[in-house]
Amino acid sequence: MILDLYAVLKLHAQRYPLMQPEDALKLVYQNEYGPGHLFLHDRDAALARLTEELRTLPDRQEDLPYETLGNGMVRLHLRALGTLHLTPADVVEMMQKTAGSVTGSDEEMQLKLSLLRAVTATGAFDFSVPELEVCLNAWEAEGRTCPAHSVRYRKAYVPAYRVVNGDFVEIQKAEEEF
């Protein structure tokens, strides 16, 4: 798992060179806890939120329909739903099933944060270990919830995705091939 996350961190550092500490923390958080932070207990509210986001989504080409976060998780890019023949209801169902199957642990999260520190120390990111520590301390003080993407990241990459178990996307692809 840790080697898997190492490769993911390095890949995202290359793909998104403007990542900030909170963006890297978000990636690690989603790797460990999946989409559970989105309060998926209210299916109708989750579907309404997703539908509204899709309605207001700015045009932007995605290179990939989804990208791995490691630990079986992927970021399913909303702009690719048509390509993948997925409806908003399909995505909410995938998210709910994923959230129901991923628990995550504080112990594993701490190990993954140690890896994030080590990768940061190699110079892979455009931020330093002290900058990461400031972010991690704020995250701890704010209750360890999933951080939002940085303003810099949002402006540069306009992220629009949902975190789901990668198996659901692979199953969908396999069904399309028949």
N, C-alpha and C positions, 0 to 999 in steps of 0.2 A: 504493500500500500504506500509506504513512504517513498520508495523509488518511483512509483507511478506518479505521486504528487510532485516529486522533484522534476520529472520530465514535463509535467503540466505547467509548473511555475516557469520553467525555462522557456517553454513554447509561448506562453502568454506574455512573458517579458519581451520576447522578440516580436510577436504579433501586435502587441499594444505598448509600444515604447513610452507612451505618455502616462502609463499607469502610475498611480499614487499609492501610498501605503494602504489607504482604506480600500482601494480596488483589489490589491493583493490579499488583504484580510478578507474581503468579501468572497474572493475565489476560494480561499482556504475554508471559510465558514460554510460555503455551499458544498464543497467537497465533503465535509464532515456531516453536516446536518440536512443537506438536500434543500427542498423548498419549504420545509416546515415553518419557516418564519412568516409565511404569507397568510396564516390563519385560514386554512382551507376547509374549516368545519362548515362554513356557509357556502355551499356550492353555487347558489344563485348569485350571491354577491361576488364571488370569484369570477363567475362567468360574465356578469355585467361589467366588472372592472376590466377584464381581458377584452371584451367586445368593444368597449369604449377606447381602450388603448389602440386596438387595431384600427378603429375608425379614424383616429387622429395621428396615426403613425406617419412620420415624414418619409418621403421616398428616399431610399438608399439601397444600393446593391449590397447583398451579403455574399461573401466568398463561399461560405459554407452554410448548409441548412442547420447544422448544429456543431458544437465543439465540446470536446471532453473536458471535464473538470477532475477526472480521476474518481476512484472509489465507486465506479459505476454510474456516476452522475454526468449529465450533459446539459449545456445551455442550448435549448431549442430556440432558434432565432424565429421570431414572429413573422418576419418578412418572408420566410420560407414555407409557411404553412400551406400555401397553394401548391408549391412544388411537391410537398410531402403528402398532399391530399388529406390534410388534417383540418378539422373544424375547431372553432373555439371550445366547443363542448368536449371534443376528443382531448384537447390539451388540458382542460380542467380535470378531466378524469385521470389522465396520466399523472398530473401533479398530485391529486388526492391519493392515488395508489402509491406513488413514490413517498409522499409524506407519511403514509401509514406504515411503510416498510422500513423507514430510516429513523433510527433513534439518535445516533451520534453519542459521543461521550466527551466529557470534559478532559479526561485523561488523554484520549486520542487527539483532541483539539490542541492540547498543550504540546504534544509531540510534533504536531504539524506546524504549530507556531515556531517551534525551535528550528524546524527545517526552513520555514520562511525566513527566519533571521539569518540562517546560514547561506541561503541563496542570495539574500540581500547583500550580505557581506562580500560576496563574489563580484559585486558590481553589476549584476544582471539587470537591476532596475534603475530607474532614474531618480532614486531616493536612497538615502543612507540608513544604516541601522539605527542611529539616534532618531531620525525622522520616523522610522517604523515604531520605535519604542514610544514616542509621543502618541502616535495613533493607538497603539495597543493599550497604553495607560488610559486614554480617553475612553476606549471601548470598554475596558474593565469598569471604569467609573460610571458609564452609562448603562450598565447592566448586561453587557455581553450579547446584545441583540445583533442581528445582521446589519452591517453598515450599508449605507447608500454608496453608490459610486460617486467619486469625486466630480466636482464641476468640470475640471480639466478633461477627465475621461468622458463624461457625458457630452461635452462639446465636440470632442475629437471623434468619438466613435458612435454616438447616438445609440446606445445599447437598447435593445428591445428583445427580450427573451424570457423564457420560463425554464426553471430547472426541473428536469425529470430524470427518471432512471433511463439510462441509455438503452436498456433492453426493449423498452416500449417503442423507441424510435426504430430499432433494428427489426422488431416484429412488424411494424408498419411498412418498412421498406420491403421486407420479405413478402408480405401480402400483396404489395403493389407489383411485384415481379411475376406473380402467377397469372 
